[in-house]
């Protein structure tokens, strides 16, 4: 077995591995959107609506350290 044959096997198995990982990620994204965990269409508008005065896409709670400061 020479180096070219090893490179061919390595390339083939790496390609198969990356394709499996890609399909797994696509299925993960599809399932999370179906469950309602994330709305990727709304997140896709970030690039289109990129003004300084636009409203945030996700509203998040303040950090725990910020909550302590607000309670004082």
Protein Blocks (a to p, Z undefined) as FASTA:
>chain_A
ZZklmmmmmmmmmmmmmmmmmmmmmmmmmmmmmnomacfklmmmmmmmccfkbccfbdcd
ddfklmmmmmZZ
